[in-house]
Amino acid sequence: MDLKPDFERIRKTARHEEPDRVPLCEALIEYPIQSQFLGRQVKADDLKSQMEFWAKAGYDYIPITVGMMTPGRVTQESAISRVIRDVMLKDSPDADDEKAWNLEYTSFINNRKDFEEFPWEVAGQLDFSKFYEVESLLPEGMKVIAVSGKIFTLTWMLMGFNNFALSLIVDEQLVADVFRKVAQIQFEALEKIFSMPYIGAVWVVDDLAFGSGPMISPQAFRDHVFPWYREMAKRCHENGLLFFLHSDGDLSLLMEDLIDLGVDVLHPIDPTCMDIFQIKEKYGDRLCLVGNVSNELLRSGSPKEIEATVKDLLRKVAPGGGYCMGSGNSVPEWAKFENYMAMRNTTLKYGSYPITL
């Protein structure tokens, strides 16, 4: 099969048309998996090898982060981590202690004073070097997806979830101000992105829900989060870009809101708590769906189980377009490589249109 990248394949799928085959789609494939695929080590600063992986593996784009947090875990690679470690903890003996700078363990905006003293200007100085470097590396037909967002996640992480939730009740203006600062930095980054013709989409990675439902009330999302994403989607569409959204958890109570704010592509339809077949039936004419191959299955299942799952998705979700194959979250380093390959290979083997499984 010709694996020549063609971002138009994803555009057609998002328009609910059938391209030549079902696109492969992930927001994150960790470097150890990329390394096993290429047979050599791939590192965070090796964009050339990353490009080679995404192209050879059959993807029509390469994801590159533009924002204060990378997808997945909070790591030293995230811009916000460097700001906290190198600016806020510069003279602290705890600067080398991960728990001191990692937002999964420590919050930094607990009150108005913390908000006003936070180094927002430094946090807004984002690194675009990969976006400039990638232009000369892109094969014909391949685009970049700018992985953005985390407006909700970064806000509550900076405040700590308990303090964030309480402040929504007792000091809602503080919460609104943190949202505004985080969003403004993100929007300033997007203005640069829109000037790059090789960008095909913006992919917001921002978990909004637990397995039991939204992390905060739907109304709080409507008041504080969704207006920012509605504006982001609007600007993407005005510039000819698709607008992707990733969120784990059960989004059932938010589906109409997500469609209304302008989401083109929704990922991953969390298999731990959502039924993608029901979602396809109810919303599939208004949303392009991505993912749903369980990460637990990628970790502990067999290639045969992966093949059966992928075939079922191809058979029931892919016909008519509006579906891209991918994991139920991302492809982490602890996924079995043979299972990742089974997901990829089965899609490439059986995912040609028209689907005949």
Contacts in CASP RR format, 6 or more apart in sequence:
PFRMAT RR
TARGET T0000
AUTHOR 0000-0000-0000
METHOD contacts of the structure
MODEL  1
MDLKPDFERIRKTARHEEPDRVPLCEALIEYPIQSQFLGRQVKADDLKSQ
MEFWAKAGYDYIPITVGMMTPGRVTQESAISRVIRDVMLKDSPDADDEKA
WNLEYTSFINNRKDFEEFPWEVAGQLDFSKFYEVESLLPEGMKVIAVSGK
IFTLTWMLMGFNNFALSLIVDEQLVADVFRKVAQIQFEALEKIFSMPYIG
AVWVVDDLAFGSGPMISPQAFRDHVFPWYREMAKRCHENGLLFFLHSDGD
LSLLMEDLIDLGVDVLHPIDPTCMDIFQIKEKYGDRLCLVGNVSNELLRS
GSPKEIEATVKDLLRKVAPGGGYCMGSGNSVPEWAKFENYMAMRNTTLKY
GSYPITL
1 21 0 8 1.000
1 348 0 8 1.000
1 352 0 8 1.000
3 55 0 8 1.000
3 56 0 8 1.000
3 58 0 8 1.000
3 348 0 8 1.000
4 139 0 8 1.000
4 140 0 8 1.000
4 141 0 8 1.000
5 55 0 8 1.000
5 58 0 8 1.000
5 59 0 8 1.000
5 60 0 8 1.000
5 61 0 8 1.000
5 139 0 8 1.000
5 140 0 8 1.000
5 141 0 8 1.000
5 142 0 8 1.000
6 19 0 8 1.000
6 60 0 8 1.000
6 141 0 8 1.000
6 142 0 8 1.000
7 60 0 8 1.000
7 61 0 8 1.000
7 141 0 8 1.000
7 142 0 8 1.000
7 143 0 8 1.000
7 200 0 8 1.000
8 19 0 8 1.000
8 141 0 8 1.000
9 19 0 8 1.000
9 20 0 8 1.000
9 21 0 8 1.000
9 23 0 8 1.000
9 60 0 8 1.000
10 23 0 8 1.000
10 25 0 8 1.000
10 60 0 8 1.000
10 61 0 8 1.000
10 201 0 8 1.000
10 242 0 8 1.000
10 324 0 8 1.000
11 242 0 8 1.000
12 18 0 8 1.000
12 19 0 8 1.000
12 321 0 8 1.000
13 19 0 8 1.000
13 22 0 8 1.000
13 23 0 8 1.000
13 288 0 8 1.000
13 321 0 8 1.000
13 322 0 8 1.000
13 323 0 8 1.000
13 324 0 8 1.000
14 242 0 8 1.000
14 264 0 8 1.000
14 265 0 8 1.000
14 288 0 8 1.000
14 322 0 8 1.000
16 284 0 8 1.000
16 285 0 8 1.000
16 288 0 8 1.000
16 320 0 8 1.000
16 321 0 8 1.000
16 322 0 8 1.000
17 320 0 8 1.000
17 321 0 8 1.000
18 319 0 8 1.000
18 320 0 8 1.000
18 321 0 8 1.000
18 353 0 8 1.000
18 354 0 8 1.000
19 321 0 8 1.000
19 353 0 8 1.000
20 352 0 8 1.000
20 353 0 8 1.000
21 347 0 8 1.000
21 348 0 8 1.000
21 351 0 8 1.000
21 352 0 8 1.000
21 353 0 8 1.000
22 314 0 8 1.000
22 318 0 8 1.000
22 321 0 8 1.000
22 323 0 8 1.000
22 324 0 8 1.000
22 325 0 8 1.000
22 347 0 8 1.000
22 351 0 8 1.000
22 353 0 8 1.000
22 355 0 8 1.000
23 59 0 8 1.000
23 60 0 8 1.000
23 324 0 8 1.000
23 325 0 8 1.000
24 57 0 8 1.000
24 58 0 8 1.000
24 59 0 8 1.000
24 60 0 8 1.000
24 324 0 8 1.000
24 325 0 8 1.000
24 326 0 8 1.000
24 344 0 8 1.000
24 347 0 8 1.000
24 348 0 8 1.000
25 59 0 8 1.000
25 267 0 8 1.000
25 290 0 8 1.000
25 291 0 8 1.000
25 324 0 8 1.000
25 325 0 8 1.000
25 326 0 8 1.000
26 59 0 8 1.000
26 63 0 8 1.000
26 326 0 8 1.000
26 327 0 8 1.000
26 330 0 8 1.000
26 331 0 8 1.000
27 63 0 8 1.000
27 71 0 8 1.000
27 147 0 8 1.000
27 203 0 8 1.000
27 205 0 8 1.000
27 244 0 8 1.000
27 246 0 8 1.000
27 267 0 8 1.000
27 330 0 8 1.000
28 63 0 8 1.000
28 71 0 8 1.000
28 72 0 8 1.000
28 147 0 8 1.000
28 205 0 8 1.000
28 330 0 8 1.000
28 331 0 8 1.000
29 53 0 8 1.000
29 57 0 8 1.000
29 330 0 8 1.000
29 331 0 8 1.000
29 340 0 8 1.000
30 330 0 8 1.000
30 331 0 8 1.000
30 332 0 8 1.000
30 333 0 8 1.000
31 41 0 8 1.000
31 42 0 8 1.000
31 43 0 8 1.000
31 44 0 8 1.000
31 333 0 8 1.000
32 333 0 8 1.000
33 331 0 8 1.000
33 332 0 8 1.000
33 333 0 8 1.000
33 335 0 8 1.000
33 337 0 8 1.000
33 340 0 8 1.000
34 42 0 8 1.000
34 49 0 8 1.000
34 50 0 8 1.000
34 53 0 8 1.000
35 41 0 8 1.000
35 42 0 8 1.000
36 337 0 8 1.000
37 53 0 8 1.000
37 56 0 8 1.000
37 57 0 8 1.000
37 337 0 8 1.000
37 341 0 8 1.000
38 49 0 8 1.000
38 52 0 8 1.000
38 53 0 8 1.000
38 56 0 8 1.000
40 49 0 8 1.000
42 49 0 8 1.000
42 50 0 8 1.000
42 53 0 8 1.000
43 49 0 8 1.000
44 77 0 8 1.000
47 130 0 8 1.000
47 133 0 8 1.000
47 134 0 8 1.000
47 137 0 8 1.000
48 137 0 8 1.000
50 62 0 8 1.000
51 62 0 8 1.000
51 134 0 8 1.000
51 137 0 8 1.000
51 138 0 8 1.000
54 61 0 8 1.000
54 62 0 8 1.000
54 63 0 8 1.000
54 142 0 8 1.000
55 62 0 8 1.000
55 139 0 8 1.000
55 142 0 8 1.000
57 344 0 8 1.000
58 344 0 8 1.000
58 348 0 8 1.000
60 141 0 8 1.000
60 142 0 8 1.000
60 143 0 8 1.000
61 142 0 8 1.000
61 143 0 8 1.000
61 144 0 8 1.000
61 145 0 8 1.000
61 200 0 8 1.000
61 201 0 8 1.000
62 134 0 8 1.000
62 138 0 8 1.000
62 142 0 8 1.000
62 144 0 8 1.000
62 145 0 8 1.000
63 71 0 8 1.000
63 144 0 8 1.000
63 145 0 8 1.000
63 146 0 8 1.000
63 147 0 8 1.000
63 203 0 8 1.000
64 130 0 8 1.000
64 131 0 8 1.000
64 134 0 8 1.000
64 144 0 8 1.000
64 145 0 8 1.000
64 146 0 8 1.000
64 147 0 8 1.000
65 71 0 8 1.000
65 146 0 8 1.000
65 147 0 8 1.000
65 148 0 8 1.000
66 126 0 8 1.000
66 128 0 8 1.000
66 131 0 8 1.000
66 146 0 8 1.000
66 147 0 8 1.000
66 148 0 8 1.000
66 189 0 8 1.000
66 190 0 8 1.000
66 192 0 8 1.000
66 193 0 8 1.000
67 79 0 8 1.000
67 126 0 8 1.000
67 148 0 8 1.000
67 149 0 8 1.000
67 150 0 8 1.000
67 185 0 8 1.000
67 186 0 8 1.000
67 189 0 8 1.000
68 78 0 8 1.000
68 79 0 8 1.000
68 80 0 8 1.000
68 83 0 8 1.000
68 123 0 8 1.000
68 124 0 8 1.000
68 126 0 8 1.000
68 150 0 8 1.000
68 154 0 8 1.000
68 182 0 8 1.000
68 185 0 8 1.000
68 186 0 8 1.000
69 78 0 8 1.000
69 79 0 8 1.000
69 80 0 8 1.000
69 150 0 8 1.000
69 153 0 8 1.000
69 154 0 8 1.000
70 77 0 8 1.000
70 78 0 8 1.000
70 147 0 8 1.000
71 147 0 8 1.000
71 205 0 8 1.000
71 246 0 8 1.000
71 330 0 8 1.000
72 205 0 8 1.000
72 330 0 8 1.000
73 104 0 8 1.000
74 81 0 8 1.000
74 102 0 8 1.000
74 103 0 8 1.000
74 104 0 8 1.000
74 157 0 8 1.000
75 81 0 8 1.000
76 82 0 8 1.000
76 85 0 8 1.000
79 123 0 8 1.000
79 124 0 8 1.000
79 126 0 8 1.000
79 127 0 8 1.000
80 103 0 8 1.000
80 123 0 8 1.000
80 154 0 8 1.000
81 101 0 8 1.000
81 102 0 8 1.000
81 103 0 8 1.000
83 119 0 8 1.000
83 122 0 8 1.000
83 123 0 8 1.000
84 101 0 8 1.000
84 103 0 8 1.000
84 108 0 8 1.000
85 95 0 8 1.000
85 100 0 8 1.000
85 101 0 8 1.000
86 95 0 8 1.000
87 119 0 8 1.000
87 122 0 8 1.000
88 101 0 8 1.000
88 108 0 8 1.000
88 119 0 8 1.000
89 95 0 8 1.000
89 100 0 8 1.000
89 101 0 8 1.000
92 100 0 8 1.000
94 100 0 8 1.000
95 101 0 8 1.000
98 105 0 8 1.000
99 105 0 8 1.000
99 106 0 8 1.000
100 106 0 8 1.000
103 154 0 8 1.000
103 157 0 8 1.000
103 158 0 8 1.000
104 157 0 8 1.000
107 157 0 8 1.000
107 158 0 8 1.000
107 159 0 8 1.000
107 160 0 8 1.000
107 163 0 8 1.000
108 114 0 8 1.000
108 118 0 8 1.000
108 158 0 8 1.000
109 115 0 8 1.000
109 118 0 8 1.000
109 158 0 8 1.000
109 159 0 8 1.000
109 178 0 8 1.000
110 159 0 8 1.000
110 160 0 8 1.000
110 163 0 8 1.000
111 174 0 8 1.000
112 171 0 8 1.000
112 174 0 8 1.000
115 174 0 8 1.000
115 177 0 8 1.000
115 178 0 8 1.000
115 181 0 8 1.000
118 158 0 8 1.000
118 181 0 8 1.000
120 181 0 8 1.000
120 185 0 8 1.000
123 185 0 8 1.000
124 185 0 8 1.000
124 188 0 8 1.000
124 189 0 8 1.000
126 185 0 8 1.000
126 189 0 8 1.000
128 189 0 8 1.000
128 192 0 8 1.000
131 144 0 8 1.000
131 146 0 8 1.000
131 192 0 8 1.000
131 193 0 8 1.000
131 196 0 8 1.000
134 144 0 8 1.000
134 198 0 8 1.000
135 196 0 8 1.000
135 198 0 8 1.000
138 144 0 8 1.000
138 198 0 8 1.000
143 198 0 8 1.000
143 199 0 8 1.000
143 200 0 8 1.000
143 201 0 8 1.000
144 196 0 8 1.000
144 198 0 8 1.000
144 199 0 8 1.000
144 200 0 8 1.000
145 199 0 8 1.000
145 200 0 8 1.000
145 201 0 8 1.000
145 202 0 8 1.000
145 203 0 8 1.000
145 244 0 8 1.000
146 190 0 8 1.000
146 193 0 8 1.000
146 199 0 8 1.000
146 201 0 8 1.000
146 202 0 8 1.000
146 203 0 8 1.000
147 203 0 8 1.000
147 205 0 8 1.000
148 186 0 8 1.000
148 189 0 8 1.000
148 190 0 8 1.000
148 193 0 8 1.000
148 202 0 8 1.000
148 203 0 8 1.000
148 204 0 8 1.000
148 205 0 8 1.000
148 232 0 8 1.000
149 186 0 8 1.000
149 204 0 8 1.000
149 205 0 8 1.000
149 206 0 8 1.000
149 232 0 8 1.000
150 182 0 8 1.000
150 204 0 8 1.000
150 205 0 8 1.000
150 206 0 8 1.000
151 179 0 8 1.000
151 182 0 8 1.000
151 183 0 8 1.000
151 186 0 8 1.000
151 204 0 8 1.000
151 206 0 8 1.000
151 225 0 8 1.000
151 228 0 8 1.000
151 229 0 8 1.000
152 179 0 8 1.000
152 206 0 8 1.000
152 207 0 8 1.000
152 208 0 8 1.000
152 215 0 8 1.000
152 221 0 8 1.000
152 225 0 8 1.000
153 206 0 8 1.000
153 207 0 8 1.000
154 182 0 8 1.000
155 164 0 8 1.000
155 175 0 8 1.000
155 178 0 8 1.000
155 179 0 8 1.000
155 182 0 8 1.000
156 164 0 8 1.000
156 165 0 8 1.000
156 215 0 8 1.000
158 178 0 8 1.000
158 182 0 8 1.000
159 167 0 8 1.000
159 175 0 8 1.000
159 178 0 8 1.000
164 175 0 8 1.000
165 216 0 8 1.000
167 174 0 8 1.000
167 175 0 8 1.000
168 175 0 8 1.000
168 216 0 8 1.000
168 220 0 8 1.000
175 224 0 8 1.000
176 224 0 8 1.000
179 224 0 8 1.000
179 225 0 8 1.000
179 228 0 8 1.000
183 228 0 8 1.000
186 228 0 8 1.000
186 232 0 8 1.000
187 231 0 8 1.000
187 232 0 8 1.000
187 235 0 8 1.000
190 202 0 8 1.000
190 232 0 8 1.000
190 235 0 8 1.000
190 236 0 8 1.000
193 199 0 8 1.000
193 202 0 8 1.000
194 235 0 8 1.000
194 239 0 8 1.000
194 241 0 8 1.000
199 241 0 8 1.000
200 240 0 8 1.000
200 241 0 8 1.000
200 242 0 8 1.000
201 236 0 8 1.000
201 241 0 8 1.000
201 242 0 8 1.000
201 243 0 8 1.000
201 244 0 8 1.000
201 264 0 8 1.000
201 265 0 8 1.000
202 232 0 8 1.000
202 236 0 8 1.000
202 241 0 8 1.000
202 242 0 8 1.000
202 243 0 8 1.000
202 244 0 8 1.000
203 244 0 8 1.000
203 245 0 8 1.000
203 246 0 8 1.000
203 267 0 8 1.000
204 229 0 8 1.000
204 232 0 8 1.000
204 243 0 8 1.000
204 244 0 8 1.000
204 245 0 8 1.000
204 246 0 8 1.000
205 246 0 8 1.000
206 245 0 8 1.000
206 246 0 8 1.000
206 247 0 8 1.000
207 215 0 8 1.000
207 246 0 8 1.000
207 247 0 8 1.000
207 248 0 8 1.000
207 249 0 8 1.000
208 214 0 8 1.000
208 215 0 8 1.000
208 221 0 8 1.000
208 225 0 8 1.000
208 247 0 8 1.000
208 249 0 8 1.000
208 251 0 8 1.000
208 254 0 8 1.000
209 215 0 8 1.000
209 247 0 8 1.000
209 248 0 8 1.000
209 249 0 8 1.000
209 250 0 8 1.000
209 251 0 8 1.000
209 254 0 8 1.000
210 249 0 8 1.000
210 250 0 8 1.000
211 248 0 8 1.000
211 249 0 8 1.000
211 250 0 8 1.000
211 270 0 8 1.000
211 272 0 8 1.000
211 273 0 8 1.000
212 250 0 8 1.000
212 273 0 8 1.000
213 249 0 8 1.000
213 250 0 8 1.000
213 251 0 8 1.000
213 252 0 8 1.000
213 253 0 8 1.000
213 273 0 8 1.000
214 221 0 8 1.000
214 251 0 8 1.000
214 253 0 8 1.000
214 254 0 8 1.000
218 253 0 8 1.000
218 254 0 8 1.000
218 257 0 8 1.000
221 254 0 8 1.000
221 257 0 8 1.000
222 257 0 8 1.000
226 257 0 8 1.000
226 261 0 8 1.000
229 245 0 8 1.000
229 261 0 8 1.000
229 263 0 8 1.000
230 260 0 8 1.000
230 261 0 8 1.000
230 262 0 8 1.000
232 243 0 8 1.000
233 243 0 8 1.000
233 261 0 8 1.000
233 262 0 8 1.000
233 263 0 8 1.000
233 264 0 8 1.000
234 262 0 8 1.000
236 242 0 8 1.000
236 243 0 8 1.000
237 243 0 8 1.000
237 262 0 8 1.000
242 264 0 8 1.000
242 265 0 8 1.000
243 262 0 8 1.000
243 263 0 8 1.000
243 264 0 8 1.000
243 265 0 8 1.000
244 263 0 8 1.000
244 264 0 8 1.000
244 265 0 8 1.000
244 266 0 8 1.000
244 267 0 8 1.000
244 290 0 8 1.000
245 258 0 8 1.000
245 263 0 8 1.000
245 265 0 8 1.000
245 266 0 8 1.000
245 267 0 8 1.000
246 267 0 8 1.000
246 268 0 8 1.000
247 266 0 8 1.000
247 267 0 8 1.000
247 270 0 8 1.000
248 268 0 8 1.000
248 270 0 8 1.000
248 329 0 8 1.000
249 270 0 8 1.000
249 272 0 8 1.000
249 273 0 8 1.000
249 274 0 8 1.000
250 270 0 8 1.000
250 273 0 8 1.000
250 274 0 8 1.000
251 258 0 8 1.000
251 266 0 8 1.000
251 270 0 8 1.000
251 274 0 8 1.000
252 274 0 8 1.000
255 279 0 8 1.000
255 282 0 8 1.000
255 283 0 8 1.000
258 266 0 8 1.000
258 287 0 8 1.000
259 283 0 8 1.000
259 286 0 8 1.000
259 287 0 8 1.000
263 287 0 8 1.000
264 287 0 8 1.000
264 288 0 8 1.000
265 287 0 8 1.000
265 288 0 8 1.000
265 289 0 8 1.000
265 290 0 8 1.000
265 324 0 8 1.000
266 287 0 8 1.000
266 288 0 8 1.000
266 289 0 8 1.000
266 290 0 8 1.000
267 289 0 8 1.000
267 290 0 8 1.000
267 291 0 8 1.000
268 290 0 8 1.000
268 291 0 8 1.000
268 292 0 8 1.000
268 326 0 8 1.000
268 327 0 8 1.000
268 328 0 8 1.000
268 329 0 8 1.000
269 276 0 8 1.000
269 279 0 8 1.000
269 289 0 8 1.000
269 290 0 8 1.000
269 291 0 8 1.000
269 292 0 8 1.000
269 328 0 8 1.000
270 328 0 8 1.000
270 329 0 8 1.000
271 292 0 8 1.000
271 293 0 8 1.000
271 294 0 8 1.000
271 328 0 8 1.000
272 294 0 8 1.000
272 296 0 8 1.000
276 289 0 8 1.000
276 291 0 8 1.000
276 292 0 8 1.000
276 313 0 8 1.000
276 317 0 8 1.000
277 316 0 8 1.000
277 317 0 8 1.000
279 289 0 8 1.000
280 289 0 8 1.000
280 316 0 8 1.000
280 317 0 8 1.000
280 323 0 8 1.000
284 322 0 8 1.000
287 322 0 8 1.000
288 321 0 8 1.000
288 322 0 8 1.000
288 323 0 8 1.000
288 324 0 8 1.000
289 317 0 8 1.000
289 322 0 8 1.000
289 323 0 8 1.000
289 324 0 8 1.000
290 323 0 8 1.000
290 324 0 8 1.000
290 325 0 8 1.000
290 326 0 8 1.000
291 313 0 8 1.000
291 324 0 8 1.000
291 325 0 8 1.000
291 326 0 8 1.000
291 327 0 8 1.000
291 328 0 8 1.000
292 313 0 8 1.000
292 317 0 8 1.000
292 326 0 8 1.000
292 328 0 8 1.000
293 306 0 8 1.000
293 309 0 8 1.000
293 310 0 8 1.000
293 313 0 8 1.000
293 325 0 8 1.000
293 326 0 8 1.000
293 327 0 8 1.000
293 328 0 8 1.000
293 343 0 8 1.000
294 309 0 8 1.000
294 327 0 8 1.000
294 328 0 8 1.000
295 327 0 8 1.000
295 328 0 8 1.000
295 329 0 8 1.000
295 330 0 8 1.000
295 332 0 8 1.000
295 335 0 8 1.000
297 305 0 8 1.000
297 306 0 8 1.000
297 309 0 8 1.000
297 339 0 8 1.000
298 306 0 8 1.000
298 327 0 8 1.000
298 331 0 8 1.000
298 335 0 8 1.000
298 336 0 8 1.000
298 339 0 8 1.000
298 340 0 8 1.000
298 343 0 8 1.000
299 334 0 8 1.000
299 335 0 8 1.000
299 336 0 8 1.000
299 339 0 8 1.000
300 336 0 8 1.000
301 336 0 8 1.000
301 339 0 8 1.000
302 339 0 8 1.000
303 338 0 8 1.000
303 339 0 8 1.000
303 341 0 8 1.000
303 342 0 8 1.000
304 342 0 8 1.000
306 339 0 8 1.000
306 342 0 8 1.000
306 343 0 8 1.000
306 346 0 8 1.000
307 342 0 8 1.000
307 346 0 8 1.000
310 325 0 8 1.000
310 342 0 8 1.000
310 343 0 8 1.000
310 346 0 8 1.000
310 347 0 8 1.000
310 350 0 8 1.000
311 346 0 8 1.000
311 350 0 8 1.000
311 357 0 8 1.000
313 323 0 8 1.000
313 325 0 8 1.000
314 325 0 8 1.000
314 346 0 8 1.000
314 347 0 8 1.000
314 350 0 8 1.000
314 351 0 8 1.000
314 355 0 8 1.000
314 357 0 8 1.000
315 355 0 8 1.000
315 357 0 8 1.000
317 323 0 8 1.000
318 325 0 8 1.000
318 351 0 8 1.000
318 355 0 8 1.000
319 354 0 8 1.000
319 355 0 8 1.000
321 353 0 8 1.000
325 343 0 8 1.000
325 347 0 8 1.000
325 351 0 8 1.000
326 343 0 8 1.000
326 347 0 8 1.000
327 335 0 8 1.000
327 343 0 8 1.000
331 340 0 8 1.000
350 357 0 8 1.000
END
